[in-house]
C-alpha cells in the first residue's frame, strides 16, 4: 500500500470510529469485522455496515452506509447458507442510509488526498447526525421477528421493500418469502403459509416458482418438527 492510500485508509478508519462506532456503541452495538452488530434476541440482529467502494482513482476513496435487519432462522431454513455467511451475517431487510434519510440519490462520502482536516470533521458530524436522526429510529422499529414479518408483509411502500403497484399482489415474491421465514421464527405458522401462498400467486418465471416450492418444503418440514409431525395444520 503506497503512502497516499495508507493515509486515506487511516482517515477512513478515524471517520468510522468517531462518526459511527462511538454513537452506535452507546446503544449496544459491537464491532464485528467491518460491521457494527447488535443482537436484539437470539433470532433478530441489527447491522450497520459502512461499505467502502474500490479505489479506482488515485488520491480518492468513497464510502456509504447500509443498514441490515437479519432473522437468524434463515440459517435454520437454509443450513448450507449459514456455513457460508456465519461470520459475515446476512440480511433479511437491507436499506442504504440515503433511503431512510430521504436523500436525493445514493449518498456516498468522498475522501480526497488534498482534503483539509475540517472536511473529515464535517463527515464525522454528518454521520453522527444521521445515526441519531435516521439509522437508530429506523432499526428500532424491529424489536422482534414478528415486526420484520409485518414490515415485509404490508402492501405499503417503504425502505427495503420492493412493491409493484400495477399488480393485484404488490409485494415481491422475495419479500413474501422473507416474511414467511420471519413469521416462522415468530411461531406464526399460519401467517408463514399465507405469505408463501401470496408469493406463489405472484410469480410467472420458473426460478421464482422453484424458490417458493423449495422454501415451502423446508418450512413444512421444520413446522412438522415443532408441532410433532402435524405439518399441514394452521398451527
Number of C-alpha atoms within 10 A of each C-alpha: 7 6 8 13 16 11 15 18 15 10 16 18 12 16 19 17 15 17 23 23 19 13 18 23 14 9 10 12 20 17 16 13 10 13 19 20 22 20 17 16 11 9 16 22 24 22 24 29 20 18 15 15 11 10 11 9 8 10 15 17 20 17 15 17 19 17 24 21 25 23 28 24 20 20 16 16 19 13 11 10 14 18 10 11 11 11 10 12 19 21 18 23 20 17 20 22 26 19 17 18 15 12 10 8 8 11 16 16 14 15 19 16 14 8 12 9 9 9 12 19 15 13 18 19 15 13 22 21 15 18 20 13 13 17 23 17 12 17 16 11 11 19 15 18 27 19 16 25 29 16 21 27 24 16 17 13 15 14 16 19 20 17 18 12 12 7 9 9 15 18 24 19 25 18 23 26 27 25 31 31 33 31 27 25 23 19 16 17 23 15 22 26 23 17 24 24 17 18 24 19 12 19 15 9 8 9 10 16 17 13 15 21 15 11 19 19 13 14 23 20 16 16 21 14 12 12 12 8 13 14 18 14 13 13 12
